[in-house]
Structure formats: C-alpha cells, structure tokens
Amino acid sequence: MTHIPFNLGIHPINWVGEDVLEHGDHYSYQQVMSEIASLGFKGTEVSRKFPKDPQELKRALLDFNLQLTTQWKSVLFSDSNNHKSKLQEYRNHVEFLKQFGCKVVSTAEIGGSILNQDPRRGQDETEVIRLDEDGWKYMVEGLNKAGEICRENGMYLVYHHHAGTVVEQPEEIDRLMEMSDPNLVYLLFDTGHGYYGGNDPLTLLKKYYDRIKYIHLKDVRQEILDQAKQNSYSIRECISKGMFTVPGDGCLDFKPIFKELLDQGYKDWALIEGEQDPLICNPFEYAKKSKKFIEDIVSNLHSNKSLI
C-alpha cells in the first residue's frame, strides 16, 4: 500500500448531497460510514444524515473507527447587525466540534451568495451580490472575532473559498487574505471551487500555502463548467448536472498539486469530494478509483524523488 504522508479522508457529500437534497437521500448514516471505513479512510466531515446528538455521533464514529475532521459553518458577518448572534452561534459550533477532537472549523460567508443558505435570497439565484466596502469591513471583523474563538479552543478557522459566494475569485481570495489577521483566519484550499472561481489551483496553493490548514480535493468536468458559465447556472444546477467529480475523473491536473504538498511537507487533512448524483456515479466505486488515482500519483512522485 502506498504511504501518503498527509491525512487522506473523504467527505460524506460523495454519498449524501448538502445543496441538492435529493442526492443520496436514501442513504442511512450507517451505510455511509460503513462504506467510508471499508475503503480504508479514517477521516470524514459531518453529514446531514449523521446523528445530531453528540453522544450518539461519538458512538457511531467509534463503531466505524472514524475521526471527525470538521463541519461547514455558514456565517453572515457582512451584515454587522448579525455579529452578536452569529458569533454566539459560531462559539456553539466550535464547542460542538471540539468534543470530537476537530482542529479546524470550515467557515464561509453566505451574504450575497447564490447558495441556498443566504436567508435574504431565493433558492436558485444565479448572480452573486458582491460585497461593498462596508460589507468587506464587517465580514473581516466578524471572521477575525470568530478566529479568536477558534484560537481560544485550540482550533483554526479555515475559510472555505466557495463557488457562488463573495469569496471565490482570485482577487477576492487575495483581499480576504490581505485584510484578515493571518494568526486568526486561515484557508481551506479547495481545488474544484478554486477552479470554478477562475483560480489556477496550483498557483493558489503555492501563494497561500502558509495559511492553508485543510484541503478539499475536488475535480471538475470542463464541459459542464462551460455550460454553467454560458447559461448562468445556479450552484444547485451545477451540482445536479455533474459539474464536480472526484480527483482523477475531471480536467484538473493533480500531479503538480500533490508534488507541491509533498515538497512542502503537508501533514494535515485532505478530503476527497465528488458532490454528484450517487444514482449516476456510484460513490463507493468513484471513491475507490479516486483513492487509487491519488495513491498512484504519490507513489510515482516518491519513486521519481528516490531516483534523483
């Protein structure tokens, strides 16, 4: 078996959709956890199908020998009126994840987004409402305060640049990194969402490696991305039509990405994400193929390094 020097896990979103709720709604958490464990993965995130009670969730994770790595947390800090209530919600979320030994909190601003989660917008909006100067100021203030909560609890806030949100494009990621406190706000590097937002994933990885504490490994089907841009798909439409897939099944070149991770000595979690219809793309089989794809790349990189 190929030794991968960082922690390779997989997100349950490969089985159960979080934005497209009909995707995988037939799965039980037991089946999802069982398949993840049988593939040899040790780390996973929270799924909407997982038990909500902390003790029940702990027992389930123990039964399948799985480590919880994080859970997405939406924030609406761009509206300063939300800071007090949203920061209390954030603290509660941090305290929940701390019980499971999580080290990072996946965090994303949803104000103005075309995701389902901005309560002020419709379900399938197609245009992001970009932040004005005040919006940026308030968002970063909130993120810094949330980062302080994480630090108090021995954790990191990792900001998830995400398709269809106000931090997805290169200049938006740059601005967030420049405005936020580097000791409080870190980055969740996502290959697929980065590419959707117009970033070159390798460039993004190299530029902000020192701020990256967590990774999502996601591939993209170029032809569907092109359709999405041309026809202004909502994010739910993008996912429904299969824009995202697992590494090795799309257009992204992962070899230089893994070479950079190995050269830099990355040791933290990297989770495979596919986010597609499990009735069309069997999540167990796709996860199995993607795991082998990653292991083969890492093995070849190790072999090439030993020949130098």
Secondary structure by P-SEA (a helix, b strand, c coil): ccccccbbbbbcccccccccccccccccaaaaaaaaaaaccccccccccccccaaaaaaaaaaacccccbbbbbbccccccaaaaaaaaaaaaaaaaaaaccccccccccccccccccccccccccccccccaaaaaaaaaaaaaaaaaaaaacccbbbbbccccccccaaaaaaaaaacccccbbbbccaaaaaaaccaaaaaaaaccccccbbbbbbbcaaaaaaaaaacccaaaaaaaccccccccccccaaaaaaaaaaacccbbbbbbbccccccccaaaaaaaaaaaaaaaaaaaaaaaaac
